[in-house]
Amino acid sequence: MADADLPAPEDPADALAAVAALRRLADHLEDTAVERAMRAGWGWPQVADALGITRQAVHKKHAKRLIAAGVELRRR
């Protein structure tokens, strides 16, 4: 997508606030999708492949939160 196709606020503070809000939204969407996948019986490798990251990275980012939420995690 070309820069001209993206609406951007003139004020840098507004543009950066929009970026931060999008990151928070993306993190929330990822958390929700990972939890749903794990509750559906997916393993770490499947989730990692779907996100385009390593199994170790997805485990490090989500394992504690999922355990705290009572999600039963598969080893493989």
mmCIF file of the N, C-alpha and C atoms, coordinates in Angstrom:
data_MODEL
# 
_entry.id   MODEL 
# 
loop_
_atom_site.group_PDB 
_atom_site.id 
_atom_site.type_symbol 
_atom_site.label_atom_id 
_atom_site.label_alt_id 
_atom_site.label_comp_id 
_atom_site.label_asym_id 
_atom_site.label_entity_id 
_atom_site.label_seq_id 
_atom_site.pdbx_PDB_ins_code 
_atom_site.Cartn_x 
_atom_site.Cartn_y 
_atom_site.Cartn_z 
_atom_site.occupancy 
_atom_site.B_iso_or_equiv 
_atom_site.pdbx_formal_charge 
_atom_site.auth_seq_id 
_atom_site.auth_comp_id 
_atom_site.auth_asym_id 
_atom_site.auth_atom_id 
_atom_site.pdbx_PDB_model_num 
ATOM 1   N N  . MET A 1 1  ? 0.842  -1.174  0.000  1.00 0.00 ? 1  MET A N  1 
ATOM 2   C CA . MET A 1 1  ? 0.000  0.000   0.000  1.00 0.00 ? 1  MET A CA 1 
ATOM 3   C C  . MET A 1 1  ? 0.888  1.238   0.000  1.00 0.00 ? 1  MET A C  1 
ATOM 4   N N  . ALA A 1 2  ? 0.651  2.147   -0.878 1.00 0.00 ? 2  ALA A N  1 
ATOM 5   C CA . ALA A 1 2  ? 1.446  3.363   -0.987 1.00 0.00 ? 2  ALA A CA 1 
ATOM 6   C C  . ALA A 1 2  ? 1.064  4.342   0.118  1.00 0.00 ? 2  ALA A C  1 
ATOM 7   N N  . ASP A 1 3  ? 2.026  5.170   0.524  1.00 0.00 ? 3  ASP A N  1 
ATOM 8   C CA . ASP A 1 3  ? 1.765  6.161   1.566  1.00 0.00 ? 3  ASP A CA 1 
ATOM 9   C C  . ASP A 1 3  ? 0.592  7.060   1.216  1.00 0.00 ? 3  ASP A C  1 
ATOM 10  N N  . ALA A 1 4  ? 0.441  7.393   -0.052 1.00 0.00 ? 4  ALA A N  1 
ATOM 11  C CA . ALA A 1 4  ? -0.648 8.273   -0.468 1.00 0.00 ? 4  ALA A CA 1 
ATOM 12  C C  . ALA A 1 4  ? -2.015 7.646   -0.211 1.00 0.00 ? 4  ALA A C  1 
ATOM 13  N N  . ASP A 1 5  ? -2.075 6.324   -0.088 1.00 0.00 ? 5  ASP A N  1 
ATOM 14  C CA . ASP A 1 5  ? -3.345 5.636   0.149  1.00 0.00 ? 5  ASP A CA 1 
ATOM 15  C C  . ASP A 1 5  ? -3.751 5.651   1.616  1.00 0.00 ? 5  ASP A C  1 
ATOM 16  N N  . LEU A 1 6  ? -2.830 6.026   2.495  1.00 0.00 ? 6  LEU A N  1 
ATOM 17  C CA . LEU A 1 6  ? -3.090 5.988   3.927  1.00 0.00 ? 6  LEU A CA 1 
ATOM 18  C C  . LEU A 1 6  ? -3.460 7.364   4.451  1.00 0.00 ? 6  LEU A C  1 
ATOM 19  N N  . PRO A 1 7  ? -4.618 7.463   5.115  1.00 0.00 ? 7  PRO A N  1 
ATOM 20  C CA . PRO A 1 7  ? -4.923 8.745   5.728  1.00 0.00 ? 7  PRO A CA 1 
ATOM 21  C C  . PRO A 1 7  ? -3.996 8.941   6.927  1.00 0.00 ? 7  PRO A C  1 
ATOM 22  N N  . ALA A 1 8  ? -3.420 10.105  7.063  1.00 0.00 ? 8  ALA A N  1 
ATOM 23  C CA . ALA A 1 8  ? -2.509 10.370  8.167  1.00 0.00 ? 8  ALA A CA 1 
ATOM 24  C C  . ALA A 1 8  ? -2.807 11.742  8.747  1.00 0.00 ? 8  ALA A C  1 
ATOM 25  N N  . PRO A 1 9  ? -2.916 11.797  10.062 1.00 0.00 ? 9  PRO A N  1 
ATOM 26  C CA . PRO A 1 9  ? -3.117 13.101  10.686 1.00 0.00 ? 9  PRO A CA 1 
ATOM 27  C C  . PRO A 1 9  ? -1.926 14.021  10.422 1.00 0.00 ? 9  PRO A C  1 
ATOM 28  N N  . GLU A 1 10 ? -2.188 15.308  10.313 1.00 0.00 ? 10 GLU A N  1 
ATOM 29  C CA . GLU A 1 10 ? -1.120 16.289  10.094 1.00 0.00 ? 10 GLU A CA 1 
ATOM 30  C C  . GLU A 1 10 ? -0.236 16.404  11.328 1.00 0.00 ? 10 GLU A C  1 
ATOM 31  N N  . ASP A 1 11 ? -0.841 16.340  12.497 1.00 0.00 ? 11 ASP A N  1 
ATOM 32  C CA . ASP A 1 11 ? -0.114 16.499  13.755 1.00 0.00 ? 11 ASP A CA 1 
ATOM 33  C C  . ASP A 1 11 ? 0.605  15.193  14.098 1.00 0.00 ? 11 ASP A C  1 
ATOM 34  N N  . PRO A 1 12 ? 1.929  15.226  14.260 1.00 0.00 ? 12 PRO A N  1 
ATOM 35  C CA . PRO A 1 12 ? 2.668  14.007  14.596 1.00 0.00 ? 12 PRO A CA 1 
ATOM 36  C C  . PRO A 1 12 ? 2.165  13.334  15.874 1.00 0.00 ? 12 PRO A C  1 
ATOM 37  N N  . ALA A 1 13 ? 1.724  14.105  16.852 1.00 0.00 ? 13 ALA A N  1 
ATOM 38  C CA . ALA A 1 13 ? 1.211  13.516  18.093 1.00 0.00 ? 13 ALA A CA 1 
ATOM 39  C C  . ALA A 1 13 ? -0.036 12.686  17.810 1.00 0.00 ? 13 ALA A C  1 
ATOM 40  N N  . ASP A 1 14 ? -0.912 13.182  16.946 1.00 0.00 ? 14 ASP A N  1 
ATOM 41  C CA . ASP A 1 14 ? -2.111 12.429  16.582 1.00 0.00 ? 14 ASP A CA 1 
ATOM 42  C C  . ASP A 1 14 ? -1.749 11.160  15.818 1.00 0.00 ? 14 ASP A C  1 
ATOM 43  N N  . ALA A 1 15 ? -0.777 11.275  14.910 1.00 0.00 ? 15 ALA A N  1 
ATOM 44  C CA . ALA A 1 15 ? -0.357 10.110  14.129 1.00 0.00 ? 15 ALA A CA 1 
ATOM 45  C C  . ALA A 1 15 ? 0.242  9.042   15.040 1.00 0.00 ? 15 ALA A C  1 
ATOM 46  N N  . LEU A 1 16 ? 1.077  9.449   15.989 1.00 0.00 ? 16 LEU A N  1 
ATOM 47  C CA . LEU A 1 16 ? 1.695  8.485   16.906 1.00 0.00 ? 16 LEU A CA 1 
ATOM 48  C C  . LEU A 1 16 ? 0.668  7.882   17.855 1.00 0.00 ? 16 LEU A C  1 
ATOM 49  N N  . ALA A 1 17 ? -0.293 8.668   18.274 1.00 0.00 ? 17 ALA A N  1 
ATOM 50  C CA . ALA A 1 17 ? -1.365 8.141   19.121 1.00 0.00 ? 17 ALA A CA 1 
ATOM 51  C C  . ALA A 1 17 ? -2.169 7.087   18.358 1.00 0.00 ? 17 ALA A C  1 
ATOM 52  N N  . ALA A 1 18 ? -2.395 7.323   17.074 1.00 0.00 ? 18 ALA A N  1 
ATOM 53  C CA . ALA A 1 18 ? -3.117 6.344   16.255 1.00 0.00 ? 18 ALA A CA 1 
ATOM 54  C C  . ALA A 1 18 ? -2.314 5.054   16.126 1.00 0.00 ? 18 ALA A C  1 
ATOM 55  N N  . VAL A 1 19 ? -1.016 5.166   15.940 1.00 0.00 ? 19 VAL A N  1 
ATOM 56  C CA . VAL A 1 19 ? -0.152 3.979   15.859 1.00 0.00 ? 19 VAL A CA 1 
ATOM 57  C C  . VAL A 1 19 ? -0.216 3.201   17.165 1.00 0.00 ? 19 VAL A C  1 
ATOM 58  N N  . ALA A 1 20 ? -0.114 3.885   18.289 1.00 0.00 ? 20 ALA A N  1 
ATOM 59  C CA . ALA A 1 20 ? -0.178 3.217   19.594 1.00 0.00 ? 20 ALA A CA 1 
ATOM 60  C C  . ALA A 1 20 ? -1.516 2.517   19.791 1.00 0.00 ? 20 ALA A C  1 
ATOM 61  N N  . ALA A 1 21 ? -2.600 3.164   19.387 1.00 0.00 ? 21 ALA A N  1 
ATOM 62  C CA . ALA A 1 21 ? -3.927 2.559   19.514 1.00 0.00 ? 21 ALA A CA 1 
ATOM 63  C C  . ALA A 1 21 ? -4.042 1.314   18.639 1.00 0.00 ? 21 ALA A C  1 
ATOM 64  N N  . LEU A 1 22 ? -3.503 1.366   17.440 1.00 0.00 ? 22 LEU A N  1 
ATOM 65  C CA . LEU A 1 22 ? -3.531 0.198   16.555 1.00 0.00 ? 22 LEU A CA 1 
ATOM 66  C C  . LEU A 1 22 ? -2.720 -0.957  17.135 1.00 0.00 ? 22 LEU A C  1 
ATOM 67  N N  . ARG A 1 23 ? -1.591 -0.645  17.750 1.00 0.00 ? 23 ARG A N  1 
ATOM 68  C CA . ARG A 1 23 ? -0.779 -1.701  18.383 1.00 0.00 ? 23 ARG A CA 1 
ATOM 69  C C  . ARG A 1 23 ? -1.538 -2.360  19.522 1.00 0.00 ? 23 ARG A C  1 
ATOM 70  N N  . ARG A 1 24 ? -2.202 -1.541  20.353 1.00 0.00 ? 24 ARG A N  1 
ATOM 71  C CA . ARG A 1 24 ? -2.996 -2.113  21.452 1.00 0.00 ? 24 ARG A CA 1 
ATOM 72  C C  . ARG A 1 24 ? -4.109 -3.001  20.909 1.00 0.00 ? 24 ARG A C  1 
ATOM 73  N N  . LEU A 1 25 ? -4.766 -2.557  19.848 1.00 0.00 ? 25 LEU A N  1 
ATOM 74  C CA . LEU A 1 25 ? -5.830 -3.348  19.234 1.00 0.00 ? 25 LEU A CA 1 
ATOM 75  C C  . LEU A 1 25 ? -5.275 -4.648  18.665 1.00 0.00 ? 25 LEU A C  1 
ATOM 76  N N  . ALA A 1 26 ? -4.147 -4.573  17.961 1.00 0.00 ? 26 ALA A N  1 
ATOM 77  C CA . ALA A 1 26 ? -3.531 -5.780  17.394 1.00 0.00 ? 26 ALA A CA 1 
ATOM 78  C C  . ALA A 1 26 ? -3.141 -6.755  18.496 1.00 0.00 ? 26 ALA A C  1 
ATOM 79  N N  . ASP A 1 27 ? -2.583 -6.253  19.600 1.00 0.00 ? 27 ASP A N  1 
ATOM 80  C CA . ASP A 1 27 ? -2.218 -7.128  20.722 1.00 0.00 ? 27 ASP A CA 1 
ATOM 81  C C  . ASP A 1 27 ? -3.446 -7.804  21.309 1.00 0.00 ? 27 ASP A C  1 
ATOM 82  N N  . HIS A 1 28 ? -4.518 -7.043  21.464 1.00 0.00 ? 28 HIS A N  1 
ATOM 83  C CA . HIS A 1 28 ? -5.757 -7.613  22.002 1.00 0.00 ? 28 HIS A CA 1 
ATOM 84  C C  . HIS A 1 28 ? -6.311 -8.690  21.062 1.00 0.00 ? 28 HIS A C  1 
ATOM 85  N N  . LEU A 1 29 ? -6.333 -8.403  19.769 1.00 0.00 ? 29 LEU A N  1 
ATOM 86  C CA . LEU A 1 29 ? -6.821 -9.382  18.795 1.00 0.00 ? 29 LEU A CA 1 
ATOM 87  C C  . LEU A 1 29 ? -5.967 -10.645 18.813 1.00 0.00 ? 29 LEU A C  1 
ATOM 88  N N  . GLU A 1 30 ? -4.643 -10.486 18.915 1.00 0.00 ? 30 GLU A N  1 
ATOM 89  C CA . GLU A 1 30 ? -3.748 -11.641 18.974 1.00 0.00 ? 30 GLU A CA 1 
ATOM 90  C C  . GLU A 1 30 ? -4.006 -12.452 20.239 1.00 0.00 ? 30 GLU A C  1 
ATOM 91  N N  . ASP A 1 31 ? -4.110 -11.781 21.383 1.00 0.00 ? 31 ASP A N  1 
ATOM 92  C CA . ASP A 1 31 ? -4.372 -12.490 22.640 1.00 0.00 ? 31 ASP A CA 1 
ATOM 93  C C  . ASP A 1 31 ? -5.646 -13.317 22.542 1.00 0.00 ? 31 ASP A C  1 
ATOM 94  N N  . THR A 1 32 ? -6.694 -12.717 22.023 1.00 0.00 ? 32 THR A N  1 
ATOM 95  C CA . THR A 1 32 ? -7.985 -13.399 21.903 1.00 0.00 ? 32 THR A CA 1 
ATOM 96  C C  . THR A 1 32 ? -7.901 -14.579 20.941 1.00 0.00 ? 32 THR A C  1 
ATOM 97  N N  . ALA A 1 33 ? -7.264 -14.378 19.795 1.00 0.00 ? 33 ALA A N  1 
ATOM 98  C CA . ALA A 1 33 ? -7.162 -15.445 18.798 1.00 0.00 ? 33 ALA A CA 1 
ATOM 99  C C  . ALA A 1 33 ? -6.305 -16.599 19.305 1.00 0.00 ? 33 ALA A C  1 
ATOM 100 N N  . VAL A 1 34 ? -5.204 -16.292 19.978 1.00 0.00 ? 34 VAL A N  1 
ATOM 101 C CA . VAL A 1 34 ? -4.341 -17.351 20.518 1.00 0.00 ? 34 VAL A CA 1 
ATOM 102 C C  . VAL A 1 34 ? -5.099 -18.142 21.576 1.00 0.00 ? 34 VAL A C  1 
ATOM 103 N N  . GLU A 1 35 ? -5.799 -17.452 22.460 1.00 0.00 ? 35 GLU A N  1 
ATOM 104 C CA . GLU A 1 35 ? -6.554 -18.169 23.491 1.00 0.00 ? 35 GLU A CA 1 
ATOM 105 C C  . GLU A 1 35 ? -7.616 -19.073 22.866 1.00 0.00 ? 35 GLU A C  1 
ATOM 106 N N  . ARG A 1 36 ? -8.329 -18.574 21.882 1.00 0.00 ? 36 ARG A N  1 
ATOM 107 C CA . ARG A 1 36 ? -9.352 -19.405 21.216 1.00 0.00 ? 36 ARG A CA 1 
ATOM 108 C C  . ARG A 1 36 ? -8.723 -20.617 20.549 1.00 0.00 ? 36 ARG A C  1 
ATOM 109 N N  . ALA A 1 37 ? -7.588 -20.411 19.893 1.00 0.00 ? 37 ALA A N  1 
ATOM 110 C CA . ALA A 1 37 ? -6.916 -21.523 19.221 1.00 0.00 ? 37 ALA A CA 1 
ATOM 111 C C  . ALA A 1 37 ? -6.472 -22.576 20.232 1.00 0.00 ? 37 ALA A C  1 
ATOM 112 N N  . MET A 1 38 ? -5.894 -22.140 21.338 1.00 0.00 ? 38 MET A N  1 
ATOM 113 C CA . MET A 1 38 ? -5.415 -23.087 22.343 1.00 0.00 ? 38 MET A CA 1 
ATOM 114 C C  . MET A 1 38 ? -6.585 -23.820 22.998 1.00 0.00 ? 38 MET A C  1 
ATOM 115 N N  . ARG A 1 39 ? -7.674 -23.111 23.248 1.00 0.00 ? 39 ARG A N  1 
ATOM 116 C CA . ARG A 1 39 ? -8.871 -23.772 23.815 1.00 0.00 ? 39 ARG A CA 1 
ATOM 117 C C  . ARG A 1 39 ? -9.458 -24.778 22.829 1.00 0.00 ? 39 ARG A C  1 
ATOM 118 N N  . ALA A 1 40 ? -9.237 -24.543 21.531 1.00 0.00 ? 40 ALA A N  1 
ATOM 119 C CA . ALA A 1 40 ? -9.737 -25.447 20.490 1.00 0.00 ? 40 ALA A CA 1 
ATOM 120 C C  . ALA A 1 40 ? -8.797 -26.632 20.259 1.00 0.00 ? 40 ALA A C  1 
ATOM 121 N N  . GLY A 1 41 ? -7.703 -26.698 21.044 1.00 0.00 ? 41 GLY A N  1 
ATOM 122 C CA . GLY A 1 41 ? -6.810 -27.838 20.940 1.00 0.00 ? 41 GLY A CA 1 
ATOM 123 C C  . GLY A 1 41 ? -5.584 -27.649 20.068 1.00 0.00 ? 41 GLY A C  1 
ATOM 124 N N  . TRP A 1 42 ? -5.345 -26.439 19.596 1.00 0.00 ? 42 TRP A N  1 
ATOM 125 C CA . TRP A 1 42 ? -4.149 -26.193 18.805 1.00 0.00 ? 42 TRP A CA 1 
ATOM 126 C C  . TRP A 1 42 ? -2.927 -26.309 19.697 1.00 0.00 ? 42 TRP A C  1 
ATOM 127 N N  . GLY A 1 43 ? -1.813 -26.664 19.085 1.00 0.00 ? 43 GLY A N  1 
ATOM 128 C CA . GLY A 1 43 ? -0.536 -26.688 19.784 1.00 0.00 ? 43 GLY A CA 1 
ATOM 129 C C  . GLY A 1 43 ? 0.262  -25.433 19.471 1.00 0.00 ? 43 GLY A C  1 
ATOM 130 N N  . TRP A 1 44 ? 1.354  -25.257 20.227 1.00 0.00 ? 44 TRP A N  1 
ATOM 131 C CA . TRP A 1 44 ? 2.208  -24.098 20.014 1.00 0.00 ? 44 TRP A CA 1 
ATOM 132 C C  . TRP A 1 44 ? 2.728  -24.003 18.581 1.00 0.00 ? 44 TRP A C  1 
ATOM 133 N N  . PRO A 1 45 ? 3.138  -25.120 17.954 1.00 0.00 ? 45 PRO A N  1 
ATOM 134 C CA . PRO A 1 45 ? 3.643  -24.999 16.571 1.00 0.00 ? 45 PRO A CA 1 
ATOM 135 C C  . PRO A 1 45 ? 2.586  -24.479 15.597 1.00 0.00 ? 45 PRO A C  1 
ATOM 136 N N  . GLN A 1 46 ? 1.333  -24.927 15.754 1.00 0.00 ? 46 GLN A N  1 
ATOM 137 C CA . GLN A 1 46 ? 0.271  -24.450 14.860 1.00 0.00 ? 46 GLN A CA 1 
ATOM 138 C C  . GLN A 1 46 ? 0.034  -22.955 15.034 1.00 0.00 ? 46 GLN A C  1 
ATOM 139 N N  . VAL A 1 47 ? -0.031 -22.514 16.277 1.00 0.00 ? 47 VAL A N  1 
ATOM 140 C CA . VAL A 1 47 ? -0.256 -21.093 16.545 1.00 0.00 ? 47 VAL A CA 1 
ATOM 141 C C  . VAL A 1 47 ? 0.910  -20.276 16.003 1.00 0.00 ? 47 VAL A C  1 
ATOM 142 N N  . ALA A 1 48 ? 2.116  -20.737 16.257 1.00 0.00 ? 48 ALA A N  1 
ATOM 143 C CA . ALA A 1 48 ? 3.299  -20.023 15.783 1.00 0.00 ? 48 ALA A CA 1 
ATOM 144 C C  . ALA A 1 48 ? 3.313  -19.909 14.264 1.00 0.00 ? 48 ALA A C  1 
ATOM 145 N N  . ASP A 1 49 ? 2.998  -20.999 13.577 1.00 0.00 ? 49 ASP A N  1 
ATOM 146 C CA . ASP A 1 49 ? 2.954  -20.969 12.112 1.00 0.00 ? 49 ASP A CA 1 
ATOM 147 C C  . ASP A 1 49 ? 1.920  -19.953 11.618 1.00 0.00 ? 49 ASP A C  1 
ATOM 148 N N  . ALA A 1 50 ? 0.748  -19.948 12.254 1.00 0.00 ? 50 ALA A N  1 
ATOM 149 C CA . ALA A 1 50 ? -0.315 -19.031 11.839 1.00 0.00 ? 50 ALA A CA 1 
ATOM 150 C C  . ALA A 1 50 ? 0.086  -17.570 12.040 1.00 0.00 ? 50 ALA A C  1 
ATOM 151 N N  . LEU A 1 51 ? 0.885  -17.312 13.077 1.00 0.00 ? 51 LEU A N  1 
ATOM 152 C CA . LEU A 1 51 ? 1.320  -15.939 13.353 1.00 0.00 ? 51 LEU A CA 1 
ATOM 153 C C  . LEU A 1 51 ? 2.610  -15.566 12.637 1.00 0.00 ? 51 LEU A C  1 
ATOM 154 N N  . GLY A 1 52 ? 3.297  -16.560 12.079 1.00 0.00 ? 52 GLY A N  1 
ATOM 155 C CA . GLY A 1 52 ? 4.547  -16.285 11.388 1.00 0.00 ? 52 GLY A CA 1 
ATOM 156 C C  . GLY A 1 52 ? 5.700  -15.997 12.328 1.00 0.00 ? 52 GLY A C  1 
ATOM 157 N N  . ILE A 1 53 ? 5.654  -16.602 13.521 1.00 0.00 ? 53 ILE A N  1 
ATOM 158 C CA . ILE A 1 53 ? 6.731  -16.442 14.496 1.00 0.00 ? 53 ILE A CA 1 
ATOM 159 C C  . ILE A 1 53 ? 7.145  -17.818 14.998 1.00 0.00 ? 53 ILE A C  1 
ATOM 160 N N  . THR A 1 54 ? 8.170  -17.873 15.833 1.00 0.00 ? 54 THR A N  1 
ATOM 161 C CA . THR A 1 54 ? 8.621  -19.168 16.335 1.00 0.00 ? 54 THR A CA 1 
ATOM 162 C C  . THR A 1 54 ? 7.725  -19.669 17.457 1.00 0.00 ? 54 THR A C  1 
ATOM 163 N N  . ARG A 1 55 ? 7.780  -20.973 17.661 1.00 0.00 ? 55 ARG A N  1 
ATOM 164 C CA . ARG A 1 55 ? 7.033  -21.594 18.753 1.00 0.00 ? 55 ARG A CA 1 
ATOM 165 C C  . ARG A 1 55 ? 7.477  -21.002 20.089 1.00 0.00 ? 55 ARG A C  1 
ATOM 166 N N  . GLN A 1 56 ? 8.776  -20.802 20.224 1.00 0.00 ? 56 GLN A N  1 
ATOM 167 C CA . GLN A 1 56 ? 9.317  -20.245 21.454 1.00 0.00 ? 56 GLN A CA 1 
ATOM 168 C C  . GLN A 1 56 ? 8.789  -18.832 21.707 1.00 0.00 ? 56 GLN A C  1 
ATOM 169 N N  . ALA A 1 57 ? 8.703  -18.035 20.673 1.00 0.00 ? 57 ALA A N  1 
ATOM 170 C CA . ALA A 1 57 ? 8.225  -16.657 20.822 1.00 0.00 ? 57 ALA A CA 1 
ATOM 171 C C  . ALA A 1 57 ? 6.764  -16.613 21.239 1.00 0.00 ? 57 ALA A C  1 
ATOM 172 N N  . VAL A 1 58 ? 5.942  -17.437 20.616 1.00 0.00 ? 58 VAL A N  1 
ATOM 173 C CA . VAL A 1 58 ? 4.524  -17.426 20.971 1.00 0.00 ? 58 VAL A CA 1 
ATOM 174 C C  . VAL A 1 58 ? 4.321  -17.975 22.384 1.00 0.00 ? 58 VAL A C  1 
ATOM 175 N N  . HIS A 1 59 ? 5.090  -18.970 22.762 1.00 0.00 ? 59 HIS A N  1 
ATOM 176 C CA . HIS A 1 59 ? 4.992  -19.529 24.110 1.00 0.00 ? 59 HIS A CA 1 
ATOM 177 C C  . HIS A 1 59 ? 5.404  -18.481 25.143 1.00 0.00 ? 59 HIS A C  1 
ATOM 178 N N  . LYS A 1 60 ? 6.513  -17.809 24.897 1.00 0.00 ? 60 LYS A N  1 
ATOM 179 C CA . LYS A 1 60 ? 7.005  -16.796 25.834 1.00 0.00 ? 60 LYS A CA 1 
ATOM 180 C C  . LYS A 1 60 ? 5.999  -15.667 26.014 1.00 0.00 ? 60 LYS A C  1 
ATOM 181 N N  . LYS A 1 61 ? 5.363  -15.276 24.932 1.00 0.00 ? 61 LYS A N  1 
ATOM 182 C CA . LYS A 1 61 ? 4.433  -14.146 24.974 1.00 0.00 ? 61 LYS A CA 1 
ATOM 183 C C  . LYS A 1 61 ? 3.105  -14.502 25.625 1.00 0.00 ? 61 LYS A C  1 
ATOM 184 N N  . HIS A 1 62 ? 2.629  -15.743 25.456 1.00 0.00 ? 62 HIS A N  1 
ATOM 185 C CA . HIS A 1 62 ? 1.249  -16.053 25.844 1.00 0.00 ? 62 HIS A CA 1 
ATOM 186 C C  . HIS A 1 62 ? 1.082  -17.080 26.956 1.00 0.00 ? 62 HIS A C  1 
ATOM 187 N N  . ALA A 1 63 ? 2.071  -17.888 27.250 1.00 0.00 ? 63 ALA A N  1 
ATOM 188 C CA . ALA A 1 63 ? 1.873  -19.021 28.163 1.00 0.00 ? 63 ALA A CA 1 
ATOM 189 C C  . ALA A 1 63 ? 1.372  -18.613 29.545 1.00 0.00 ? 63 ALA A C  1 
ATOM 190 N N  . LYS A 1 64 ? 2.016  -17.658 30.189 1.00 0.00 ? 64 LYS A N  1 
ATOM 191 C CA . LYS A 1 64 ? 1.609  -17.272 31.542 1.00 0.00 ? 64 LYS A CA 1 
ATOM 192 C C  . LYS A 1 64 ? 0.170  -16.785 31.582 1.00 0.00 ? 64 LYS A C  1 
ATOM 193 N N  . ARG A 1 65 ? -0.195 -15.956 30.609 1.00 0.00 ? 65 ARG A N  1 
ATOM 194 C CA . ARG A 1 65 ? -1.554 -15.417 30.565 1.00 0.00 ? 65 ARG A CA 1 
ATOM 195 C C  . ARG A 1 65 ? -2.571 -16.527 30.361 1.00 0.00 ? 65 ARG A C  1 
ATOM 196 N N  . LEU A 1 66 ? -2.252 -17.478 29.474 1.00 0.00 ? 66 LEU A N  1 
ATOM 197 C CA . LEU A 1 66 ? -3.169 -18.574 29.204 1.00 0.00 ? 66 LEU A CA 1 
ATOM 198 C C  . LEU A 1 66 ? -3.324 -19.481 30.416 1.00 0.00 ? 66 LEU A C  1 
ATOM 199 N N  . ILE A 1 67 ? -2.236 -19.765 31.104 1.00 0.00 ? 67 ILE A N  1 
ATOM 200 C CA . ILE A 1 67 ? -2.305 -20.589 32.310 1.00 0.00 ? 67 ILE A CA 1 
ATOM 201 C C  . ILE A 1 67 ? -3.167 -19.892 33.356 1.00 0.00 ? 67 ILE A C  1 
ATOM 202 N N  . ALA A 1 68 ? -2.964 -18.592 33.533 1.00 0.00 ? 68 ALA A N  1 
ATOM 203 C CA . ALA A 1 68 ? -3.752 -17.816 34.495 1.00 0.00 ? 68 ALA A CA 1 
ATOM 204 C C  . ALA A 1 68 ? -5.234 -17.812 34.134 1.00 0.00 ? 68 ALA A C  1 
ATOM 205 N N  . ALA A 1 69 ? -5.521 -17.918 32.839 1.00 0.00 ? 69 ALA A N  1 
ATOM 206 C CA . ALA A 1 69 ? -6.919 -17.942 32.372 1.00 0.00 ? 69 ALA A CA 1 
ATOM 207 C C  . ALA A 1 69 ? -7.526 -19.338 32.437 1.00 0.00 ? 69 ALA A C  1 
ATOM 208 N N  . GLY A 1 70 ? -6.736 -20.316 32.872 1.00 0.00 ? 70 GLY A N  1 
ATOM 209 C CA . GLY A 1 70 ? -7.247 -21.670 33.010 1.00 0.00 ? 70 GLY A CA 1 
ATOM 210 C C  . GLY A 1 70 ? -7.269 -22.470 31.728 1.00 0.00 ? 70 GLY A C  1 
ATOM 211 N N  . VAL A 1 71 ? -6.495 -22.048 30.741 1.00 0.00 ? 71 VAL A N  1 
ATOM 212 C CA . VAL A 1 71 ? -6.441 -22.776 29.479 1.00 0.00 ? 71 VAL A CA 1 
ATOM 213 C C  . VAL A 1 71 ? -5.507 -23.974 29.645 1.00 0.00 ? 71 VAL A C  1 
ATOM 214 N N  . GLU A 1 72 ? -5.993 -25.155 29.256 1.00 0.00 ? 72 GLU A N  1 
ATOM 215 C CA . GLU A 1 72 ? -5.149 -26.346 29.285 1.00 0.00 ? 72 GLU A CA 1 
ATOM 216 C C  . GLU A 1 72 ? -4.244 -26.334 28.066 1.00 0.00 ? 72 GLU A C  1 
ATOM 217 N N  . LEU A 1 73 ? -2.941 -26.308 28.303 1.00 0.00 ? 73 LEU A N  1 
ATOM 218 C CA . LEU A 1 73 ? -1.981 -26.183 27.213 1.00 0.00 ? 73 LEU A CA 1 
ATOM 219 C C  . LEU A 1 73 ? -1.436 -27.538 26.814 1.00 0.00 ? 73 LEU A C  1 
ATOM 220 N N  . ARG A 1 74 ? -1.322 -27.733 25.518 1.00 0.00 ? 74 ARG A N  1 
ATOM 221 C CA . ARG A 1 74 ? -0.740 -28.962 24.984 1.00 0.00 ? 74 ARG A CA 1 
ATOM 222 C C  . ARG A 1 74 ? 0.763  -28.810 24.906 1.00 0.00 ? 74 ARG A C  1 
ATOM 223 N N  . ARG A 1 75 ? 1.458  -29.904 25.101 1.00 0.00 ? 75 ARG A N  1 
ATOM 224 C CA . ARG A 1 75 ? 2.919  -29.887 25.003 1.00 0.00 ? 75 ARG A CA 1 
ATOM 225 C C  . ARG A 1 75 ? 3.363  -29.792 23.548 1.00 0.00 ? 75 ARG A C  1 
ATOM 226 N N  . ARG A 1 76 ? 2.741  -30.520 22.660 1.00 0.00 ? 76 ARG A N  1 
ATOM 227 C CA . ARG A 1 76 ? 3.123  -30.538 21.243 1.00 0.00 ? 76 ARG A CA 1 
ATOM 228 C C  . ARG A 1 76 ? 1.899  -30.486 20.380 1.00 0.00 ? 76 ARG A C  1 
# 
